[in-house]
Amino acid sequence: MIDLEQMIARIVDERIALALAKVNAVAPYTSTNLPPDCPSRRAFATACKRIPSACLQGKCWVVARADWDAHRSRPRRTGRDIDALISAAGYRPTTKRLVRAGGS
């Protein structure tokens, strides 16, 4: 015999799961609902400060998923080339190996 109560409960559970999936797909990322590629609230806050559309609501940062994905997909530019970084570290760039500036 089919248990009508269990069948209705299963249908309701499936519909709730679908509705929650739709809500989560458009819900913004927040400090309490972190994106999967963000390890901590602090990292999220640091990244949000560089996203123009992100806003601080009390102590919670909020940013749209599309804006987060667009920001994270852009290549990051350091503004310095590798030779400048090597020189700043006290090395001189060569084609074969790094040599300490002023020494061998």
C-alpha positions in Angstrom: 0.0 0.0 0.0 1.3 3.4 -0.9 1.7 5.8 2.0 0.0 9.0 0.8 1.6 11.1 3.5 5.2 10.0 2.6 4.4 10.6 -1.1 3.2 14.1 -0.5 6.1 14.9 1.8 8.6 13.7 -0.9 6.9 15.9 -3.6 6.9 18.9 -1.2 10.6 18.3 -0.4 11.5 18.2 -4.1 9.6 21.4 -4.8 11.2 23.2 -1.9 14.7 22.0 -3.1 14.0 23.3 -6.6 12.7 26.7 -5.2 15.8 27.0 -3.0 18.1 26.2 -5.9 16.5 29.0 -8.0 16.8 31.5 -5.1 20.5 30.5 -4.5 21.3 30.9 -8.2 20.3 34.6 -8.1 21.0 35.5 -4.5 24.0 37.8 -4.0 27.1 36.7 -2.3 27.5 38.1 1.2 29.9 37.9 4.1 27.7 35.1 5.5 27.0 33.4 2.2 30.6 33.2 0.8 31.3 32.3 -2.8 32.9 28.8 -3.3 36.3 30.3 -4.4 36.6 32.5 -1.3 38.3 31.0 1.7 37.3 33.5 4.4 35.2 36.5 5.3 38.3 38.6 5.4 39.3 37.6 1.9 35.8 38.3 0.7 35.8 41.8 2.3 39.2 42.6 0.7 37.9 41.5 -2.7 34.7 43.4 -2.3 36.6 46.7 -1.7 37.9 46.4 -5.3 34.4 45.7 -6.8 32.6 49.0 -7.5 29.1 47.5 -7.2 29.8 45.8 -3.8 28.3 47.5 -0.8 28.7 47.3 2.9 25.4 46.8 4.8 26.2 47.1 8.4 29.1 44.7 8.9 28.2 42.5 5.9 29.5 43.0 2.4 27.0 42.2 -0.4 27.9 41.8 -4.1 25.9 40.4 -7.0 27.0 37.0 -8.2 27.5 38.3 -11.8 29.7 41.1 -10.5 31.8 38.8 -8.4 32.3 36.3 -11.2 33.2 39.1 -13.6 35.7 40.5 -11.1 37.3 37.1 -10.3 37.6 36.1 -14.0 39.7 39.1 -15.0 43.4 38.5 -15.1 45.2 40.4 -12.3 47.8 42.8 -13.2 50.5 43.7 -10.8 51.7 46.7 -12.7 55.3 45.5 -12.6 57.0 43.1 -14.9 59.0 40.1 -13.8 62.4 41.8 -14.4 61.5 44.7 -12.1 60.4 42.2 -9.4 63.7 40.3 -9.7 65.7 43.5 -9.6 63.8 44.7 -6.6 64.7 41.4 -4.8 68.4 42.1 -5.3 68.9 39.8 -8.3 69.7 40.5 -11.9 67.8 38.6 -14.5 69.7 36.4 -16.9 68.5 33.8 -19.4 69.9 30.8 -17.6 69.7 31.5 -13.8 69.4 34.2 -11.3 72.6 35.8 -10.1 72.8 37.9 -6.9 73.5 41.5 -8.0 77.1 42.5 -7.1 78.2 38.9 -6.7 78.6 35.6 -8.6 
